[in-house]
């Protein structure tokens, strides 16, 4: 089945706020500033309310509550607010339980948030790529979005067939999806996000996060691949097929990372996991 056909079978997909596309356009501008960010968020009343709730989550340990978008930018900083806007925008899509994958409510969102945090750290640690932290965060956040579509196609017989392939170690999760369904969550996610207007850089990372592009130089998909693996390693690993995650060691090397870097990133992943759990629990 083609990704477009699968997407067409799912009613009422929770698309992100229109503010997302405008935010990504703003981030691409060299003259982007706090005033532009504040103005954009204020124009979306629902976004503003959700953002303030997330800003006041216990994970930030603020001594006094944040009561306005301008105050949020001042207290938490431009980059952190950008990341929170993206998190709020995709929360609706990533929070529901996905029975086909045995993913409980909020588990996919927690995994996606942690992957996003780690993707920023991986990008900063790599000597081989130059990726804007906000773009790395967005890519990590949306990398598994195709699962919300595929979950609707995973009836009991389909799940059983995929589990058998994985249990016999014949296939990774993506390979099993491809063999049984004719497509996989990476392809479906890329197709869905293209419909929603996300930039090509992010689309590449979603389409290839299980088979990252490394030549002639590593792309954003390599960063998301490593971040995804670390998120699984530290415990944000949702669903029955999570153990089928395979790490491409060539991606680690292509990013210029060594064993010590991966150990450090994994430790930072454990620290970020506590913050993610507090955020998920608070809203």
C-alpha positions in Angstrom: 0.0 0.0 0.0 1.3 3.5 -0.8 1.7 6.0 2.0 -0.8 8.4 0.5 -3.4 5.6 0.4 -2.8 4.8 4.1 -3.1 8.4 5.1 -6.4 8.7 3.2 -7.9 5.9 5.3 -7.4 7.8 8.6 -10.1 10.3 9.5 -9.4 13.4 11.6 -5.6 13.3 11.8 -4.7 15.9 14.3 -2.7 18.3 12.2 -0.4 20.9 13.9 -1.4 24.5 14.3 -0.9 26.7 11.3 1.6 28.5 13.5 4.1 25.7 13.0 4.7 26.5 9.3 5.0 30.2 10.1 7.4 29.4 12.9 9.6 27.3 10.6 9.6 30.1 8.1 10.6 32.6 10.8 13.5 30.3 12.0 14.9 30.2 8.4 15.2 34.0 8.4 18.6 35.5 9.4 16.9 38.5 11.0 14.6 36.4 13.2 14.3 37.9 16.7 12.3 37.7 19.9 9.7 40.2 18.8 8.8 38.2 15.8 8.5 35.0 17.8 6.3 36.7 20.5 4.0 38.3 17.8 3.6 34.9 16.0 2.7 33.0 19.2 0.3 35.7 20.4 -1.7 35.4 17.2 -2.7 31.9 18.1 -4.7 32.0 21.3 -4.8 28.2 21.8 -1.1 27.9 21.2 -0.4 30.7 23.7 -2.5 29.1 26.5 -0.9 25.7 25.9 2.6 27.2 25.8 2.2 29.0 29.1 1.0 25.8 30.7 4.1 24.0 29.4 6.4 26.8 30.5 5.0 26.5 34.0 5.6 22.8 34.2 7.6 21.7 37.2 10.5 20.6 34.9 11.7 24.2 34.7 11.8 24.8 38.5 10.7 28.4 38.1 10.5 30.5 41.3 7.5 32.4 40.0 4.8 31.6 37.4 5.1 32.9 33.8 2.0 34.9 32.8 2.8 36.1 29.3 4.5 35.1 26.1 7.0 38.0 26.4 7.8 36.9 29.9 8.3 33.3 28.8 10.8 34.4 26.1 12.6 36.5 28.7 12.8 33.8 31.3 13.4 30.7 29.2 15.1 32.1 26.2 14.4 32.3 22.5 15.6 28.8 21.6 13.7 27.1 24.4 10.5 28.8 23.5 10.9 27.7 19.9 11.3 24.1 21.0 8.3 24.3 23.3 6.1 25.8 20.5 6.9 22.8 18.4 6.3 20.4 21.3 2.9 21.9 22.0 2.0 21.9 18.3 2.6 18.1 17.8 1.4 17.0 21.2 -2.1 16.3 20.0 -0.8 14.0 17.2 1.7 12.2 19.4 -0.2 11.7 22.7 -3.0 9.2 21.8 -2.5 5.5 22.5 -1.6 3.4 19.5 -3.1 0.0 20.0 -1.5 -1.5 16.9 1.9 -0.9 18.4 0.9 -1.5 22.0 1.9 2.1 22.8 0.0 3.6 25.7 -1.2 7.2 25.8 1.6 9.8 26.0 4.3 7.1 25.5 5.1 8.1 21.9 5.1 11.8 22.9 7.6 11.1 25.7 9.8 9.2 23.3 9.6 11.9 20.7 10.3 14.7 23.2 13.4 12.8 24.5 14.6 12.1 20.9 14.2 15.8 20.2 16.3 16.8 23.3 19.0 14.3 22.4 19.0 15.3 18.7 20.1 18.8 19.8 22.9 17.3 21.9 24.0 15.0 19.1 24.1 17.9 16.6 26.2 20.0 19.0 28.6 17.1 19.5 29.1 16.3 15.9 32.1 17.7 14.1 30.8 16.7 10.7 27.4 18.6 10.4 26.2 22.1 11.0 22.5 21.9 11.9 20.4 24.6 13.6 19.4 23.3 17.0 15.7 24.2 16.5 15.6 22.2 13.3 17.3 19.2 15.0 14.8 19.4 17.8 11.8 19.5 15.3 13.2 16.5 13.4 13.6 14.5 16.5 10.1 15.4 17.7 8.3 14.3 14.5 10.5 11.3 13.4 7.9 8.6 14.4 4.8 10.5 13.4 4.0 7.9 10.7 3.2 5.4 13.4 -0.1 7.2 14.1 -1.2 6.4 10.6 0.2 2.8 10.4 -1.3 2.0 13.8 -4.8 2.0 12.1 -3.7 -0.7 9.7 -2.2 -3.0 12.4 -5.1 -5.4 13.0 -4.4 -8.6 14.9 -3.3 -10.7 11.9 -1.0 -8.0 10.7 0.6 -7.5 14.1 1.1 -11.3 14.4 2.8 -11.4 11.0 5.1 -8.5 11.8 6.0 -9.9 15.3 6.9 -13.2 13.8 9.3 -11.6 11.4 10.9 -9.6 14.1 11.0 -12.5 16.6 12.8 -14.7 14.1 15.3 -11.8 13.7 14.6 -11.7 10.0 13.5 -8.0 10.1 13.8 -4.8 11.9 10.5 -3.0 12.7 10.8 -0.9 9.5 11.6 -4.0 7.4 8.7 -5.9 8.8 6.3 -3.0 8.1 7.6 -2.8 4.6 7.2 -6.5 3.9 3.7 -6.8 5.4 2.2 -3.4 4.5 4.2 -2.4 1.5 5.3 0.8 3.2 6.8 1.8 6.6 6.3 4.5 9.3 9.3 6.5 8.0 7.8 6.8 4.5 4.4 7.5 5.8 5.7 10.1 8.2 7.5 11.9 5.4 4.4 11.9 3.3 2.2 13.2 6.1 4.6 16.0 7.0 5.0 17.0 3.4 1.2 17.5 3.3 1.5 19.6 6.5 4.2 21.8 4.9 7.4 21.0 6.9 10.7 21.8 5.2 12.7 19.4 3.1 15.5 19.1 5.7 13.0 17.7 8.2 11.3 15.5 5.6 14.7 13.9 4.8 15.4 13.1 8.4 12.0 11.5 8.9 12.1 9.5 5.7 15.6 8.2 6.5 15.9 8.0 10.2 16.3 4.2 10.2 18.6 4.2 7.2 20.4 7.5 7.5 22.1 9.3 4.6 25.8 9.4 5.2 27.3 10.1 1.8 28.8 12.4 0.5 28.3 13.8 4.0 26.0 12.9 6.9 22.5 14.5 6.8 20.1 15.3 9.5 18.7 11.8 9.3 22.0 10.5 10.9 21.5 12.8 13.9 17.9 11.7 14.4 19.0 8.0 14.0 21.5 8.2 16.8 19.2 10.3 19.0 16.4 7.8 18.5 18.7 4.9 19.5 19.8 6.7 22.6 16.2 7.5 23.6 15.4 3.8 23.3 18.5 2.9 25.3 17.7 5.2 28.3 14.1 3.9 28.6 11.8 6.0 26.5 11.1 3.0 24.3 7.4 2.6 23.6 5.5 -0.3 22.1 6.0 -4.0 21.4 8.4 -3.5 18.5 10.8 -1.1 20.2 13.4 -3.8 20.8 13.7 -4.2 17.0 15.6 -0.9 16.8 19.0 -1.3 15.1 21.7 1.2 15.3 23.9 1.9 12.3 27.4 2.2 13.7 28.5 3.8 10.4 26.2 6.8 11.3 28.0 7.2 14.6 31.4 7.3 12.8 30.1 9.5 10.0 29.1 12.1 12.6 32.6 12.1 14.0 31.4 10.6 17.3 33.4 8.1 19.4 32.5 5.8 22.2 33.1 8.5 24.8 30.8 10.8 23.0 28.0 8.2 22.9 28.5 7.5 26.6 28.2 11.2 27.4 25.2 11.6 25.2 23.5 8.6 26.9 24.1 10.1 30.3 22.6 13.4 29.2 19.7 11.4 27.8 19.0 10.0 31.3 19.0 13.5 32.7 16.7 14.7 29.9 14.3 11.8 30.5 13.5 13.1 34.0 12.6 16.5 32.5 10.5 14.9 29.8 8.6 12.8 32.3 7.8 15.8 34.4 6.6 17.7 31.3 4.4 14.8 30.2 2.9 14.4 33.6 2.3 18.1 34.1 0.0 18.8 31.1 
